[in-house]
Amino acid sequence: MAELTKIALDAMGGDNAPVEMVKGAVDAVSREKSIKVYVVGQEEVVRKELEKYTYDKDRIEIVGATEVIETAEPPVNAIRKKKDSSIVVGMKMVRSGEADAFVSAGSSGAILVGGQTIVGRIKGVERPPLAPLIPTEKGVSLLIDCGANVDARPSHLVQFAKMGSIYMEHVMGVKNPKVAIVNIGAEEEKGNALVKETFPLLKEAKGINFTGSIEAREIPHGQADVIVCEAFAGNIILKLFEGVGAVLISKVKEGMMSSLRSKIGALLVKPALKETLKGFDTSEYGGAPLLGLKGLVVKTHGSSKAREVSNSILQCLTFREQRINEKIQECIQADDSSDE
């Protein structure tokens, strides 16, 4: 029997915890036989939820954690003081090798702080970025960074581009992924100080297919596979993307129910429309990995339902099988050697 990929799941994090977290864990083990999920949280609460389902008892295990880090808590203090929280316990499992990955819909700040202080950065990685997949006309693109490093430096963005390229090639199967930097115009001389300073560094960087600047309106068309930016711009792009997508889907449904004729038409197009809209549902792509750590940490939306939790768990399998951390480490070490 092949070795199981072990994922620690934060059962207490997110708006829908623990109900959707536990449901997502059960769904994940039913879809994939080569994973084991450690559901980390308050034991009685988690056990009560698990009793609702039939599942392989050998592949879901409860790991006790008495404390919960709330979204509004200061992240550094929360990680330092709540040693028996589900986030800290889960990340310590990754650090010790008990788990291959940690998945949470909990406090973004606590996950970012814990990822760096508990799991730790790969040597040479300056800043670990959050990198979600976003749906586009051509499939998906990786938005890096979307929330971890608001005050990034040019060297950070260059590393983001390299780590993002590794992820897209080996996890998503995109050969020679196109890398672009978010800008307010296509011309090289445009942009703020950070973009202007980073642009020539990306042009000179080895191992990436840099195609230049990308304007926000080109992102949904899939003009680049790896979209590089600092976290302030990245988070705005991500949230606007999600908001516009939700409104459009709502308006399409509203229009199709507006008259008898449109309802009849809706019945005819429903199967094709459902499949099309599914491609623009961000929950289908799992969570955002925090790249550049010694172990895998995946942040899912705070509002995640079971399907997104399940997909986030399953994406950890590909990440491990493709040895993404090892490839990032090799890339960073090669860069360090060339600089000497």
KAWO-V605449 format. One record per backbone hydrogen bond with DSSP energy under -1.0 kcal/mol. NH is the residue of the N-H (numbers start at 1). CO is the residue of the C=O. If there is no record, write none. Layout:
BEGIN
nh: [NH,NH]
co: [CO,CO]
END
This chain:
BEGIN
nh: [5,7,8,9,10,11,15,17,20,22,23,24,25,26,27,28,29,30,31,32,36,37,38,39,40,41,46,47,48,49,50,51,52,53,59,61,63,65,67,73,78,79,80,81,82,83,85,86,89,90,91,92,93,94,95,96,98,99,100,101,102,103,104,111,112,113,114,115,116,117,118,119,120,122,125,131,134,136,137,141,142,143,144,146,157,158,159,160,161,162,163,164,165,166,167,168,169,170,171,172,174,179,180,181,182,183,190,196,197,198,199,202,203,204,205,210,211,214,218,219,222,223,225,226,227,228,229,231,234,235,236,237,238,239,240,241,242,243,244,245,246,247,248,249,250,251,252,253,254,255,256,258,263,264,265,266,267,268,269,270,273,274,275,276,277,278,280,281,284,285,286,288,290,291,291,294,296,298,299,300,304,309,310,311,312,313,314,315,319,320,321,322,323,324,327,328,329,330,331,332,333,334,335,336,337,338,339]
co: [34,36,101,38,103,40,302,14,16,18,19,20,21,22,23,24,25,26,27,28,5,59,7,61,9,63,42,43,44,45,46,47,49,50,56,37,39,41,84,70,74,75,76,77,78,81,82,67,85,86,87,88,89,90,91,92,93,93,6,6,296,8,298,107,108,109,110,111,112,113,114,114,115,292,122,289,141,139,220,134,225,132,227,130,153,154,155,156,157,158,159,160,161,162,163,164,165,166,167,167,168,209,226,212,228,214,187,192,193,194,195,198,199,200,201,208,179,181,215,216,219,218,178,178,142,180,144,149,230,231,232,233,234,235,236,237,238,239,240,241,242,243,244,245,246,247,248,249,250,251,252,255,259,260,261,262,263,264,265,266,269,270,271,272,273,274,277,278,281,282,283,299,297,129,289,120,100,102,288,104,301,305,306,307,308,309,310,311,315,316,317,318,320,319,323,324,325,326,327,328,329,330,331,332,333,334,335]
END
